[in-house]
Amino acid sequence: MEGNQRRRPRYKRTTSDDDLGLRLQDRDREMLTLVYSYRFLSSQQIQRLVEGSDQVLLRRLQKLYHAGYLDRLKTSNNEAILYALGNKGADELTLHAGLDRGRIDWTAKNRAAGERYLAHILMVGRFRETLTLAVRDRQGSALVAWRPEGRVADEVVIESGREGRAKAAIIPDGFFTLQDLADEMHFLLECDRSTMTTRRYLEKMKAYWSFWKQAKHKSQLGIESFRVLTVTKTEERKENLRRITKEADDRKSGSPMFWFASEARFSPENPASIFAPIWQSAKDDMWHHLLE
């Protein structure tokens, strides 16, 4: 149970208790913004990302849920409560954070999220959380920007020999910028849950190669260079995708633009692990660290 308060239903709101009324604090809005930005966050993730006493945070999350600012989702992993933005939370962020509320029913949207979609979003969130915590602990580094899935989207034309020309979409799971001292580095992120065929994955990497070759990163993103990071569930899948991606560039020799890591090699419990030499490119078997 979250906190030491008397037990309330875990996934059913109670609105009659005298202690339910709350006056929103800056930290409450911080948590609402964080949940909106990540789309879904567990209570454990929020505890790691937001400063403050664990018990105090859990009590505030409980109140935010029962007051309608946050929603809770049932998942197959019932160890930690999973939070999403509720309708009252969306209203609050519209007033105080410039969220384009529109007519979205956030509760209905949250209920429509399937297990497969949730698992993918949580995989992206685990990477982002680890990176955020690692940067926080590293002097001279900063996570300058993070654009989630859908905020960067483009279409490229792939030249494919016998098959002629084909169009392909560019929709990364995330686009982020890291600053380390005077250097600024840009990354497009793909989180692979082993549900995509290798053929489809290769087409996606060819699209990124065309995105670079056609200099769309300059015209669309305003950057001079970037890397494509692929995070996989297992080392075996990582090696398979590395091998396949050797076919993505024109010379079919493997481009150092494509980097790979298994999520087993980093964790939010040890955030510095994400800056360790855990990455390998499609070019060769050398190990790299993210801030090279």
Backbone hydrogen bonds, N-H to C=O, Kabsch-Sander energy under -0.5 kcal/mol:
donor,donor_aa,acceptor,acceptor_aa,energy
20,L,17,D,-1.4
21,G,18,D,-0.6
24,L,22,L,-0.6
29,R,25,Q,-1.9
30,E,26,D,-2.1
31,M,27,R,-2.0
32,L,28,D,-2.4
33,T,29,R,-2.6
34,L,30,E,-2.2
35,V,31,M,-2.6
36,Y,32,L,-2.4
37,S,33,T,-2.5
38,Y,34,L,-2.4
39,R,35,V,-1.8
40,F,38,Y,-1.2
41,L,83,Y,-2.0
43,S,81,I,-2.1
46,I,42,S,-2.1
47,Q,43,S,-2.0
48,R,44,Q,-1.6
49,L,45,Q,-2.2
50,V,46,I,-2.2
57,L,53,S,-2.6
58,L,54,D,-2.5
59,R,55,Q,-2.1
60,R,56,V,-2.3
61,L,57,L,-2.6
62,Q,58,L,-2.2
63,K,59,R,-2.1
64,L,60,R,-2.8
65,Y,61,L,-2.1
66,H,62,Q,-2.5
67,A,63,K,-2.1
68,G,65,Y,-1.7
69,Y,64,L,-2.2
70,L,64,L,-1.6
71,D,84,A,-3.4
73,L,82,L,-2.3
78,N,76,S,-0.8
82,L,73,L,-0.8
83,Y,41,L,-3.6
83,Y,81,I,-0.5
84,A,71,D,-2.2
86,G,69,Y,-2.4
88,K,68,G,-1.5
89,G,68,G,-0.7
90,A,86,G,-2.4
91,D,87,N,-2.1
92,E,88,K,-2.2
93,L,89,G,-2.4
94,T,90,A,-1.8
95,L,91,D,-1.6
96,H,92,E,-2.2
97,A,93,L,-2.3
99,L,93,L,-1.7
101,R,99,L,-1.5
104,I,101,R,-1.3
106,W,104,I,-1.0
109,K,105,D,-2.3
110,N,106,W,-2.5
111,R,107,T,-2.2
112,A,108,A,-1.4
113,A,110,N,-1.2
118,L,114,G,-2.7
119,A,115,E,-2.7
120,H,116,R,-1.8
121,I,117,Y,-2.5
122,L,118,L,-2.6
123,M,119,A,-1.6
124,V,120,H,-2.1
125,G,121,I,-2.6
126,R,122,L,-2.2
127,F,123,M,-1.7
128,R,124,V,-2.5
129,E,125,G,-3.0
130,T,126,R,-2.2
131,L,127,F,-2.5
132,T,128,R,-2.8
133,L,129,E,-2.5
134,A,130,T,-2.3
135,V,131,L,-2.5
136,R,132,T,-1.9
137,D,133,L,-1.4
138,R,135,V,-1.0
139,Q,137,D,-0.6
141,S,138,R,-1.6
142,A,179,Q,-2.3
144,V,142,A,-1.1
144,V,177,T,-1.5
145,A,177,T,-1.1
147,R,175,F,-3.1
149,E,173,D,-0.9
150,G,152,V,-0.5
150,G,172,P,-0.6
151,R,148,P,-2.2
154,D,170,I,-1.8
156,V,168,A,-2.9
158,I,156,V,-0.5
158,I,166,A,-3.8
159,E,157,V,-0.6
160,S,158,I,-0.6
160,S,164,G,-3.3
163,E,160,S,-2.1
164,G,161,G,-1.7
166,A,158,I,-1.9
168,A,156,V,-2.4
170,I,154,D,-3.4
171,I,169,A,-0.6
173,D,189,L,-2.5
174,G,189,L,-0.8
175,F,147,R,-2.2
176,F,187,F,-2.1
177,T,145,A,-2.0
178,L,185,M,-2.7
179,Q,142,A,-2.9
180,D,183,D,-2.6
181,L,140,G,-3.3
183,D,180,D,-2.3
185,M,178,L,-3.1
187,F,176,F,-2.5
188,L,227,R,-2.7
189,L,174,G,-3.1
190,E,229,L,-2.7
192,D,190,E,-0.6
192,D,231,V,-3.2
193,R,191,C,-0.6
201,Y,197,T,-2.4
202,L,198,T,-2.5
203,E,199,R,-2.0
204,K,200,R,-1.7
205,M,201,Y,-2.1
206,K,202,L,-2.4
207,A,203,E,-1.8
208,Y,204,K,-1.7
209,W,205,M,-2.2
210,S,206,K,-2.3
211,F,207,A,-2.3
212,W,208,Y,-2.1
213,K,209,W,-2.9
214,Q,210,S,-2.7
215,A,212,W,-1.9
216,K,211,F,-2.2
217,H,211,F,-0.7
218,K,215,A,-0.7
219,S,215,A,-1.5
220,Q,216,K,-3.1
221,L,216,K,-0.6
221,L,217,H,-0.9
222,G,217,H,-0.5
222,G,218,K,-0.6
223,I,217,H,-1.8
227,R,186,H,-1.6
228,V,257,M,-2.6
229,L,188,L,-2.9
229,L,227,R,-0.6
230,T,259,W,-2.4
231,V,190,E,-2.7
231,V,229,L,-0.5
232,T,261,A,-2.2
233,K,192,D,-0.5
238,K,234,T,-1.9
239,E,235,E,-2.5
240,N,236,E,-2.0
241,L,237,R,-2.5
242,R,238,K,-2.3
243,R,239,E,-2.1
244,I,240,N,-2.1
245,T,241,L,-2.3
246,K,242,R,-0.6
246,K,243,R,-0.9
247,E,244,I,-2.0
248,A,245,T,-1.9
252,K,249,D,-0.9
254,G,246,K,-1.0
258,F,255,S,-1.5
259,W,228,V,-3.0
259,W,257,M,-0.6
260,F,280,Q,-2.4
261,A,230,T,-2.0
263,E,232,T,-2.9
265,R,262,S,-2.0
266,F,263,E,-1.1
267,S,270,N,-0.7
270,N,267,S,-1.0
273,S,270,N,-2.2
274,I,271,P,-1.9
275,F,272,A,-1.6
276,A,273,S,-1.1
278,I,276,A,-2.5
279,W,288,H,-2.2
280,Q,260,F,-2.1
281,S,286,M,-0.5
282,A,255,S,-0.9
282,A,258,F,-1.5
288,H,279,W,-3.0
292,E,289,H,-1.8
